[in-house]
Amino acid sequence: MKQLPRLIFASRWIQLPLYLGLIAAQAVFVFHFWVELVHLVEASFGSQTAITSLVNAIGYKSDVAITHLNESIIMLVVLGLIDVVMISNLLVMVIVGGYDTFVSRMYLEDHPDEPEWLSHVNASVLKVKLGTAIIGISSIHLLKSFINAANYDEKVLLWQTVIHITFLLSALAIAYVDRLTRHTPDSH
């Protein structure tokens, strides 16, 4: 029994590089977000370089040369920014919630920056929150594909839809199993 505290302390040091890696990934997403936002603002003022960069980034193809922003390009870029924010939020949930749940308590209670959801998070809640976040990200990605459908093969759109439905069914199954495991016989 005396070895247990040493094992717990060692697991913190084993897990730390993983969480530091996720924090580095978060920084990459922040940088990517700002680069795309700057390109969008520059393109709105007519910068052809920024327009070309945005069009290449979103995979938008047209039979005519694109010399200015149109509604489809703006929507695809904004959906891309929303996608980055949602993935960033997913990373925050995994970093903060995962570390607090699986590695070591962070003791953020009564801290002004404590996320509201952290006070009642456990492994089950974290799985459901991650599942719903993945569904949201998949929804945005699918919407981007449908807006830009002319540039995708029918099979690609079909498979993206099937994968999205699979995510949805998986999240529902996780939530259902979580509800079943919380259900006590006395609560009838």
CNS distance restraints for C-alpha pairs under 8 A (distance, minus, plus):
assign (resid   2 and name CA) (resid   6 and name CA) 7.77 0.50 0.50
assign (resid   3 and name CA) (resid   7 and name CA) 6.23 0.50 0.50
assign (resid   4 and name CA) (resid   8 and name CA) 6.19 0.50 0.50
assign (resid   5 and name CA) (resid   9 and name CA) 6.11 0.50 0.50
assign (resid   6 and name CA) (resid  10 and name CA) 6.05 0.50 0.50
assign (resid   7 and name CA) (resid  11 and name CA) 6.15 0.50 0.50
assign (resid   8 and name CA) (resid  12 and name CA) 6.54 0.50 0.50
assign (resid   9 and name CA) (resid  13 and name CA) 6.91 0.50 0.50
assign (resid  10 and name CA) (resid  14 and name CA) 6.32 0.50 0.50
assign (resid  11 and name CA) (resid  15 and name CA) 6.01 0.50 0.50
assign (resid  11 and name CA) (resid 103 and name CA) 7.19 0.50 0.50
assign (resid  12 and name CA) (resid  16 and name CA) 5.95 0.50 0.50
assign (resid  12 and name CA) (resid 103 and name CA) 5.73 0.50 0.50
assign (resid  12 and name CA) (resid 104 and name CA) 7.15 0.50 0.50
assign (resid  13 and name CA) (resid  17 and name CA) 7.48 0.50 0.50
assign (resid  14 and name CA) (resid  18 and name CA) 7.89 0.50 0.50
assign (resid  15 and name CA) (resid  19 and name CA) 6.57 0.50 0.50
assign (resid  15 and name CA) (resid 103 and name CA) 7.23 0.50 0.50
assign (resid  16 and name CA) (resid  20 and name CA) 6.11 0.50 0.50
assign (resid  17 and name CA) (resid  21 and name CA) 6.02 0.50 0.50
assign (resid  18 and name CA) (resid  22 and name CA) 6.42 0.50 0.50
assign (resid  19 and name CA) (resid  23 and name CA) 6.25 0.50 0.50
assign (resid  19 and name CA) (resid  95 and name CA) 6.13 0.50 0.50
assign (resid  19 and name CA) (resid  99 and name CA) 7.57 0.50 0.50
assign (resid  20 and name CA) (resid  24 and name CA) 6.25 0.50 0.50
assign (resid  21 and name CA) (resid  25 and name CA) 6.24 0.50 0.50
assign (resid  22 and name CA) (resid  26 and name CA) 6.15 0.50 0.50
assign (resid  22 and name CA) (resid  91 and name CA) 6.98 0.50 0.50
assign (resid  22 and name CA) (resid  95 and name CA) 6.88 0.50 0.50
assign (resid  23 and name CA) (resid  27 and name CA) 6.38 0.50 0.50
assign (resid  23 and name CA) (resid  91 and name CA) 7.98 0.50 0.50
assign (resid  23 and name CA) (resid  95 and name CA) 7.43 0.50 0.50
assign (resid  24 and name CA) (resid  28 and name CA) 6.42 0.50 0.50
assign (resid  25 and name CA) (resid  29 and name CA) 6.38 0.50 0.50
assign (resid  26 and name CA) (resid  30 and name CA) 6.31 0.50 0.50
assign (resid  26 and name CA) (resid  88 and name CA) 6.15 0.50 0.50
assign (resid  26 and name CA) (resid  91 and name CA) 6.73 0.50 0.50
assign (resid  27 and name CA) (resid  31 and name CA) 6.22 0.50 0.50
assign (resid  28 and name CA) (resid  32 and name CA) 6.10 0.50 0.50
assign (resid  29 and name CA) (resid  33 and name CA) 6.02 0.50 0.50
assign (resid  29 and name CA) (resid  84 and name CA) 6.48 0.50 0.50
assign (resid  29 and name CA) (resid  88 and name CA) 6.70 0.50 0.50
assign (resid  30 and name CA) (resid  34 and name CA) 6.38 0.50 0.50
assign (resid  30 and name CA) (resid  88 and name CA) 7.89 0.50 0.50
assign (resid  31 and name CA) (resid  35 and name CA) 6.24 0.50 0.50
assign (resid  32 and name CA) (resid  36 and name CA) 6.23 0.50 0.50
assign (resid  33 and name CA) (resid  37 and name CA) 6.10 0.50 0.50
assign (resid  33 and name CA) (resid  81 and name CA) 6.18 0.50 0.50
assign (resid  33 and name CA) (resid  84 and name CA) 6.56 0.50 0.50
assign (resid  33 and name CA) (resid  85 and name CA) 7.89 0.50 0.50
assign (resid  34 and name CA) (resid  38 and name CA) 6.00 0.50 0.50
assign (resid  35 and name CA) (resid  39 and name CA) 6.23 0.50 0.50
assign (resid  36 and name CA) (resid  40 and name CA) 6.15 0.50 0.50
assign (resid  36 and name CA) (resid  54 and name CA) 7.33 0.50 0.50
assign (resid  36 and name CA) (resid  77 and name CA) 7.71 0.50 0.50
assign (resid  36 and name CA) (resid  81 and name CA) 7.47 0.50 0.50
assign (resid  37 and name CA) (resid  41 and name CA) 6.27 0.50 0.50
assign (resid  37 and name CA) (resid  81 and name CA) 7.61 0.50 0.50
assign (resid  38 and name CA) (resid  42 and name CA) 6.05 0.50 0.50
assign (resid  39 and name CA) (resid  43 and name CA) 5.89 0.50 0.50
assign (resid  39 and name CA) (resid  50 and name CA) 4.92 0.50 0.50
assign (resid  39 and name CA) (resid  51 and name CA) 7.27 0.50 0.50
assign (resid  39 and name CA) (resid  53 and name CA) 7.32 0.50 0.50
assign (resid  39 and name CA) (resid  54 and name CA) 6.72 0.50 0.50
assign (resid  40 and name CA) (resid  44 and name CA) 6.15 0.50 0.50
assign (resid  40 and name CA) (resid  50 and name CA) 7.02 0.50 0.50
assign (resid  40 and name CA) (resid  51 and name CA) 7.60 0.50 0.50
assign (resid  40 and name CA) (resid  54 and name CA) 7.20 0.50 0.50
assign (resid  40 and name CA) (resid  74 and name CA) 7.84 0.50 0.50
assign (resid  40 and name CA) (resid  77 and name CA) 7.49 0.50 0.50
assign (resid  41 and name CA) (resid  45 and name CA) 6.64 0.50 0.50
assign (resid  42 and name CA) (resid  46 and name CA) 6.61 0.50 0.50
assign (resid  42 and name CA) (resid  47 and name CA) 5.55 0.50 0.50
assign (resid  42 and name CA) (resid  50 and name CA) 5.99 0.50 0.50
assign (resid  42 and name CA) (resid  51 and name CA) 7.99 0.50 0.50
assign (resid  43 and name CA) (resid  47 and name CA) 4.80 0.50 0.50
assign (resid  43 and name CA) (resid  48 and name CA) 6.70 0.50 0.50
assign (resid  43 and name CA) (resid  49 and name CA) 7.79 0.50 0.50
assign (resid  43 and name CA) (resid  50 and name CA) 5.06 0.50 0.50
assign (resid  43 and name CA) (resid  51 and name CA) 5.05 0.50 0.50
assign (resid  43 and name CA) (resid  68 and name CA) 7.36 0.50 0.50
assign (resid  43 and name CA) (resid  69 and name CA) 6.86 0.50 0.50
assign (resid  44 and name CA) (resid  68 and name CA) 7.81 0.50 0.50
assign (resid  44 and name CA) (resid  69 and name CA) 6.70 0.50 0.50
assign (resid  46 and name CA) (resid  51 and name CA) 7.72 0.50 0.50
assign (resid  46 and name CA) (resid  68 and name CA) 6.52 0.50 0.50
assign (resid  47 and name CA) (resid  51 and name CA) 6.32 0.50 0.50
assign (resid  48 and name CA) (resid  52 and name CA) 6.08 0.50 0.50
assign (resid  48 and name CA) (resid  67 and name CA) 6.56 0.50 0.50
assign (resid  48 and name CA) (resid  68 and name CA) 7.52 0.50 0.50
assign (resid  49 and name CA) (resid  53 and name CA) 6.16 0.50 0.50
assign (resid  50 and name CA) (resid  54 and name CA) 6.14 0.50 0.50
assign (resid  51 and name CA) (resid  55 and name CA) 6.08 0.50 0.50
assign (resid  51 and name CA) (resid  66 and name CA) 7.78 0.50 0.50
assign (resid  51 and name CA) (resid  67 and name CA) 7.35 0.50 0.50
assign (resid  51 and name CA) (resid  68 and name CA) 6.84 0.50 0.50
assign (resid  51 and name CA) (resid  69 and name CA) 6.94 0.50 0.50
assign (resid  52 and name CA) (resid  56 and name CA) 6.10 0.50 0.50
assign (resid  52 and name CA) (resid  66 and name CA) 7.84 0.50 0.50
assign (resid  53 and name CA) (resid  57 and name CA) 6.07 0.50 0.50
assign (resid  54 and name CA) (resid  58 and name CA) 6.21 0.50 0.50
assign (resid  54 and name CA) (resid  73 and name CA) 7.95 0.50 0.50
assign (resid  54 and name CA) (resid  77 and name CA) 7.18 0.50 0.50
assign (resid  55 and name CA) (resid  59 and name CA) 6.03 0.50 0.50
assign (resid  55 and name CA) (resid  60 and name CA) 5.26 0.50 0.50
assign (resid  55 and name CA) (resid  61 and name CA) 7.54 0.50 0.50
assign (resid  55 and name CA) (resid  73 and name CA) 7.12 0.50 0.50
assign (resid  56 and name CA) (resid  60 and name CA) 6.57 0.50 0.50
assign (resid  58 and name CA) (resid  76 and name CA) 6.72 0.50 0.50
assign (resid  58 and name CA) (resid  77 and name CA) 6.82 0.50 0.50
assign (resid  58 and name CA) (resid  80 and name CA) 7.83 0.50 0.50
assign (resid  59 and name CA) (resid 151 and name CA) 7.85 0.50 0.50
assign (resid  60 and name CA) (resid  73 and name CA) 7.39 0.50 0.50
assign (resid  60 and name CA) (resid 148 and name CA) 6.81 0.50 0.50
assign (resid  60 and name CA) (resid 151 and name CA) 7.01 0.50 0.50
assign (resid  61 and name CA) (resid 151 and name CA) 6.44 0.50 0.50
assign (resid  62 and name CA) (resid  66 and name CA) 7.39 0.50 0.50
assign (resid  69 and name CA) (resid  73 and name CA) 6.17 0.50 0.50
assign (resid  69 and name CA) (resid  74 and name CA) 6.59 0.50 0.50
assign (resid  70 and name CA) (resid  74 and name CA) 6.28 0.50 0.50
assign (resid  71 and name CA) (resid  75 and name CA) 6.06 0.50 0.50
assign (resid  72 and name CA) (resid  76 and name CA) 6.10 0.50 0.50
assign (resid  72 and name CA) (resid 147 and name CA) 7.10 0.50 0.50
assign (resid  72 and name CA) (resid 148 and name CA) 7.78 0.50 0.50
assign (resid  73 and name CA) (resid  77 and name CA) 6.12 0.50 0.50
assign (resid  74 and name CA) (resid  78 and name CA) 6.06 0.50 0.50
assign (resid  75 and name CA) (resid  79 and name CA) 5.97 0.50 0.50
assign (resid  76 and name CA) (resid  80 and name CA) 6.06 0.50 0.50
assign (resid  76 and name CA) (resid 144 and name CA) 5.88 0.50 0.50
assign (resid  76 and name CA) (resid 147 and name CA) 7.45 0.50 0.50
assign (resid  76 and name CA) (resid 148 and name CA) 7.87 0.50 0.50
assign (resid  77 and name CA) (resid  81 and name CA) 6.30 0.50 0.50
assign (resid  78 and name CA) (resid  82 and name CA) 6.19 0.50 0.50
assign (resid  79 and name CA) (resid  83 and name CA) 6.02 0.50 0.50
assign (resid  79 and name CA) (resid 140 and name CA) 6.53 0.50 0.50
assign (resid  79 and name CA) (resid 141 and name CA) 7.94 0.50 0.50
assign (resid  79 and name CA) (resid 144 and name CA) 6.68 0.50 0.50
assign (resid  80 and name CA) (resid  84 and name CA) 6.28 0.50 0.50
assign (resid  80 and name CA) (resid 141 and name CA) 8.00 0.50 0.50
assign (resid  80 and name CA) (resid 144 and name CA) 7.82 0.50 0.50
assign (resid  81 and name CA) (resid  85 and name CA) 6.31 0.50 0.50
assign (resid  82 and name CA) (resid  86 and name CA) 6.13 0.50 0.50
assign (resid  82 and name CA) (resid 140 and name CA) 7.74 0.50 0.50
assign (resid  83 and name CA) (resid  87 and name CA) 6.16 0.50 0.50
assign (resid  83 and name CA) (resid 137 and name CA) 5.98 0.50 0.50
assign (resid  83 and name CA) (resid 140 and name CA) 6.32 0.50 0.50
assign (resid  83 and name CA) (resid 141 and name CA) 7.26 0.50 0.50
assign (resid  84 and name CA) (resid  88 and name CA) 6.01 0.50 0.50
assign (resid  85 and name CA) (resid  89 and name CA) 6.12 0.50 0.50
assign (resid  86 and name CA) (resid  90 and name CA) 6.19 0.50 0.50
assign (resid  86 and name CA) (resid 133 and name CA) 7.25 0.50 0.50
assign (resid  86 and name CA) (resid 136 and name CA) 7.60 0.50 0.50
assign (resid  86 and name CA) (resid 137 and name CA) 6.29 0.50 0.50
assign (resid  87 and name CA) (resid  91 and name CA) 6.22 0.50 0.50
assign (resid  87 and name CA) (resid 133 and name CA) 7.98 0.50 0.50
assign (resid  87 and name CA) (resid 137 and name CA) 6.90 0.50 0.50
assign (resid  88 and name CA) (resid  92 and name CA) 6.32 0.50 0.50
assign (resid  89 and name CA) (resid  93 and name CA) 6.29 0.50 0.50
assign (resid  90 and name CA) (resid  94 and name CA) 6.27 0.50 0.50
assign (resid  90 and name CA) (resid 130 and name CA) 6.73 0.50 0.50
assign (resid  90 and name CA) (resid 133 and name CA) 6.34 0.50 0.50
assign (resid  90 and name CA) (resid 134 and name CA) 7.88 0.50 0.50
assign (resid  91 and name CA) (resid  95 and name CA) 5.90 0.50 0.50
assign (resid  92 and name CA) (resid  96 and name CA) 5.77 0.50 0.50
assign (resid  92 and name CA) (resid  97 and name CA) 7.62 0.50 0.50
assign (resid  93 and name CA) (resid  97 and name CA) 5.17 0.50 0.50
assign (resid  93 and name CA) (resid  98 and name CA) 7.08 0.50 0.50
assign (resid  93 and name CA) (resid 126 and name CA) 7.70 0.50 0.50
assign (resid  93 and name CA) (resid 130 and name CA) 7.59 0.50 0.50
assign (resid  94 and name CA) (resid  98 and name CA) 4.88 0.50 0.50
assign (resid  94 and name CA) (resid  99 and name CA) 7.46 0.50 0.50
assign (resid  94 and name CA) (resid 126 and name CA) 7.95 0.50 0.50
assign (resid  94 and name CA) (resid 130 and name CA) 7.91 0.50 0.50
assign (resid  95 and name CA) (resid  99 and name CA) 5.79 0.50 0.50
assign (resid  96 and name CA) (resid 100 and name CA) 6.00 0.50 0.50
assign (resid  97 and name CA) (resid 101 and name CA) 5.85 0.50 0.50
assign (resid  97 and name CA) (resid 118 and name CA) 6.46 0.50 0.50
assign (resid  97 and name CA) (resid 121 and name CA) 6.92 0.50 0.50
assign (resid  97 and name CA) (resid 122 and name CA) 7.94 0.50 0.50
assign (resid  97 and name CA) (resid 126 and name CA) 6.98 0.50 0.50
assign (resid  98 and name CA) (resid 102 and name CA) 5.63 0.50 0.50
assign (resid  98 and name CA) (resid 103 and name CA) 7.33 0.50 0.50
assign (resid  98 and name CA) (resid 123 and name CA) 8.00 0.50 0.50
assign (resid  98 and name CA) (resid 126 and name CA) 7.69 0.50 0.50
assign (resid  99 and name CA) (resid 103 and name CA) 4.94 0.50 0.50
assign (resid  99 and name CA) (resid 104 and name CA) 6.11 0.50 0.50
assign (resid  99 and name CA) (resid 105 and name CA) 7.47 0.50 0.50
assign (resid  99 and name CA) (resid 106 and name CA) 7.91 0.50 0.50
assign (resid 100 and name CA) (resid 104 and name CA) 5.25 0.50 0.50
assign (resid 100 and name CA) (resid 105 and name CA) 4.64 0.50 0.50
assign (resid 100 and name CA) (resid 106 and name CA) 5.64 0.50 0.50
assign (resid 101 and name CA) (resid 105 and name CA) 6.89 0.50 0.50
assign (resid 101 and name CA) (resid 121 and name CA) 7.46 0.50 0.50
assign (resid 101 and name CA) (resid 122 and name CA) 5.98 0.50 0.50
assign (resid 101 and name CA) (resid 123 and name CA) 6.68 0.50 0.50
assign (resid 102 and name CA) (resid 123 and name CA) 7.97 0.50 0.50
assign (resid 108 and name CA) (resid 113 and name CA) 7.95 0.50 0.50
assign (resid 108 and name CA) (resid 114 and name CA) 5.68 0.50 0.50
assign (resid 109 and name CA) (resid 114 and name CA) 6.70 0.50 0.50
assign (resid 109 and name CA) (resid 119 and name CA) 7.41 0.50 0.50
assign (resid 110 and name CA) (resid 114 and name CA) 7.17 0.50 0.50
assign (resid 114 and name CA) (resid 118 and name CA) 7.13 0.50 0.50
assign (resid 115 and name CA) (resid 119 and name CA) 7.70 0.50 0.50
assign (resid 117 and name CA) (resid 121 and name CA) 6.31 0.50 0.50
assign (resid 120 and name CA) (resid 125 and name CA) 7.97 0.50 0.50
assign (resid 121 and name CA) (resid 125 and name CA) 5.51 0.50 0.50
assign (resid 121 and name CA) (resid 126 and name CA) 6.17 0.50 0.50
assign (resid 122 and name CA) (resid 126 and name CA) 5.97 0.50 0.50
assign (resid 123 and name CA) (resid 127 and name CA) 6.24 0.50 0.50
assign (resid 124 and name CA) (resid 128 and name CA) 6.45 0.50 0.50
assign (resid 124 and name CA) (resid 178 and name CA) 6.28 0.50 0.50
assign (resid 125 and name CA) (resid 129 and name CA) 6.12 0.50 0.50
assign (resid 126 and name CA) (resid 130 and name CA) 6.00 0.50 0.50
assign (resid 127 and name CA) (resid 131 and name CA) 6.07 0.50 0.50
assign (resid 127 and name CA) (resid 174 and name CA) 7.41 0.50 0.50
assign (resid 128 and name CA) (resid 132 and name CA) 6.24 0.50 0.50
assign (resid 128 and name CA) (resid 171 and name CA) 6.59 0.50 0.50
assign (resid 128 and name CA) (resid 174 and name CA) 6.47 0.50 0.50
assign (resid 128 and name CA) (resid 175 and name CA) 5.85 0.50 0.50
assign (resid 129 and name CA) (resid 133 and name CA) 6.11 0.50 0.50
assign (resid 130 and name CA) (resid 134 and name CA) 6.11 0.50 0.50
assign (resid 131 and name CA) (resid 135 and name CA) 6.30 0.50 0.50
assign (resid 131 and name CA) (resid 167 and name CA) 7.51 0.50 0.50
assign (resid 131 and name CA) (resid 170 and name CA) 7.67 0.50 0.50
assign (resid 131 and name CA) (resid 171 and name CA) 4.98 0.50 0.50
assign (resid 131 and name CA) (resid 174 and name CA) 7.95 0.50 0.50
assign (resid 132 and name CA) (resid 136 and name CA) 6.27 0.50 0.50
assign (resid 132 and name CA) (resid 168 and name CA) 8.00 0.50 0.50
assign (resid 132 and name CA) (resid 171 and name CA) 6.50 0.50 0.50
assign (resid 133 and name CA) (resid 137 and name CA) 6.25 0.50 0.50
assign (resid 134 and name CA) (resid 138 and name CA) 5.99 0.50 0.50
assign (resid 134 and name CA) (resid 167 and name CA) 7.38 0.50 0.50
assign (resid 135 and name CA) (resid 139 and name CA) 6.00 0.50 0.50
assign (resid 135 and name CA) (resid 164 and name CA) 7.01 0.50 0.50
assign (resid 135 and name CA) (resid 167 and name CA) 6.12 0.50 0.50
assign (resid 135 and name CA) (resid 168 and name CA) 6.10 0.50 0.50
assign (resid 135 and name CA) (resid 171 and name CA) 7.88 0.50 0.50
assign (resid 136 and name CA) (resid 140 and name CA) 6.36 0.50 0.50
assign (resid 137 and name CA) (resid 141 and name CA) 6.25 0.50 0.50
assign (resid 138 and name CA) (resid 142 and name CA) 6.01 0.50 0.50
assign (resid 138 and name CA) (resid 164 and name CA) 5.96 0.50 0.50
assign (resid 139 and name CA) (resid 143 and name CA) 6.09 0.50 0.50
assign (resid 139 and name CA) (resid 164 and name CA) 7.11 0.50 0.50
assign (resid 140 and name CA) (resid 144 and name CA) 6.20 0.50 0.50
assign (resid 141 and name CA) (resid 145 and name CA) 6.31 0.50 0.50
assign (resid 142 and name CA) (resid 146 and name CA) 6.23 0.50 0.50
assign (resid 142 and name CA) (resid 160 and name CA) 6.65 0.50 0.50
assign (resid 142 and name CA) (resid 161 and name CA) 7.02 0.50 0.50
assign (resid 142 and name CA) (resid 164 and name CA) 7.72 0.50 0.50
assign (resid 143 and name CA) (resid 147 and name CA) 6.14 0.50 0.50
assign (resid 144 and name CA) (resid 148 and name CA) 6.20 0.50 0.50
assign (resid 145 and name CA) (resid 149 and name CA) 5.51 0.50 0.50
assign (resid 145 and name CA) (resid 152 and name CA) 7.41 0.50 0.50
assign (resid 145 and name CA) (resid 157 and name CA) 7.09 0.50 0.50
assign (resid 146 and name CA) (resid 157 and name CA) 7.57 0.50 0.50
assign (resid 148 and name CA) (resid 152 and name CA) 7.28 0.50 0.50
assign (resid 149 and name CA) (resid 153 and name CA) 7.85 0.50 0.50
assign (resid 149 and name CA) (resid 157 and name CA) 7.60 0.50 0.50
assign (resid 152 and name CA) (resid 156 and name CA) 6.40 0.50 0.50
assign (resid 152 and name CA) (resid 157 and name CA) 6.78 0.50 0.50
assign (resid 153 and name CA) (resid 157 and name CA) 6.63 0.50 0.50
assign (resid 154 and name CA) (resid 158 and name CA) 6.14 0.50 0.50
assign (resid 155 and name CA) (resid 159 and name CA) 6.05 0.50 0.50
assign (resid 156 and name CA) (resid 160 and name CA) 6.08 0.50 0.50
assign (resid 157 and name CA) (resid 161 and name CA) 6.21 0.50 0.50
assign (resid 158 and name CA) (resid 162 and name CA) 6.22 0.50 0.50
assign (resid 159 and name CA) (resid 163 and name CA) 6.01 0.50 0.50
assign (resid 160 and name CA) (resid 164 and name CA) 6.11 0.50 0.50
assign (resid 161 and name CA) (resid 165 and name CA) 6.20 0.50 0.50
assign (resid 162 and name CA) (resid 166 and name CA) 6.13 0.50 0.50
assign (resid 163 and name CA) (resid 167 and name CA) 6.25 0.50 0.50
assign (resid 164 and name CA) (resid 168 and name CA) 6.25 0.50 0.50
assign (resid 165 and name CA) (resid 169 and name CA) 6.12 0.50 0.50
assign (resid 166 and name CA) (resid 170 and name CA) 6.00 0.50 0.50
assign (resid 167 and name CA) (resid 171 and name CA) 6.13 0.50 0.50
assign (resid 168 and name CA) (resid 172 and name CA) 6.24 0.50 0.50
assign (resid 169 and name CA) (resid 173 and name CA) 6.09 0.50 0.50
assign (resid 170 and name CA) (resid 174 and name CA) 6.16 0.50 0.50
assign (resid 171 and name CA) (resid 175 and name CA) 6.14 0.50 0.50
assign (resid 172 and name CA) (resid 176 and name CA) 6.03 0.50 0.50
assign (resid 173 and name CA) (resid 177 and name CA) 6.05 0.50 0.50
assign (resid 174 and name CA) (resid 178 and name CA) 6.03 0.50 0.50
assign (resid 175 and name CA) (resid 179 and name CA) 6.12 0.50 0.50
assign (resid 176 and name CA) (resid 180 and name CA) 6.18 0.50 0.50
assign (resid 177 and name CA) (resid 181 and name CA) 6.15 0.50 0.50
assign (resid 178 and name CA) (resid 182 and name CA) 6.30 0.50 0.50
assign (resid 179 and name CA) (resid 183 and name CA) 6.16 0.50 0.50
assign (resid 183 and name CA) (resid 187 and name CA) 7.19 0.50 0.50
